[in-house]
Amino acid sequence: HIWLADAMAGPTPVSALIHAATMVTAGIFMMARLNGLFVHAEVTLTVVAILGTATAFIAACLALLQNDIKKILAYSTVSQLGFMAAAIGVKAFSTSLFHLYTHAFFKATLFLAAGALIHSLGGEQDILKMGGQRKKNQWNFISFLVGSLALAGIFPTSGFFSKDDILLRVYSAGELGKVLFAIL
């Protein structure tokens, strides 16, 4: 979980590509495409669901402890990868891929908006020094708002449809699924 946040030292457009393209999501894509093998390994799927849920929870907590805007977004990406893995663990392979695609778009939006904000603030990345941007940077504010609503899974954004489907599939996966659902 550390390498991704550390990789955010580069230019923000590169960070957007890293998070939206296959570099970060290649493992999720591979597991979903290999679903024919995974369906025959129930114990492995259970482990994937538990580790995915733990990853989603821990990475979200780590994001809350950051002040660097790009690191917050990086830990958020790790959290979303945990959601995708949890979906794979309950055999919701297409749901996981759907969230992979929606995540690519809203996270790229967030990173590009972060880059524009950082640029407008002369390179400042500390969120504690970024107040009052709604009036100064209206278009950037709107971009962040749309991306944030999708990340949070608020209706009618793409994140709502993909994350709610993951939560529904996890909840429907028996007793363990209900526990994982509560954590997610």
Secondary structure, DSSP 8 states (H G I E B T S, - for coil): -HHHHHGGGS-HHHHHHHHHSHHHHHHHHHHHHTHHHHTT-HHHHHHHHHHHHHHHHHHHHHHHT--BHHHHHHHHHHHHHHHHHHHHHTT-HHHHHHHHHHHHHHHHHHHHHHHHHHHHTTT--BGGG-TTHHHHSHHHHHHHHHHHHHHHT-TTSHHHHHHHHHHHHHHTSHHHHHHHHHH-
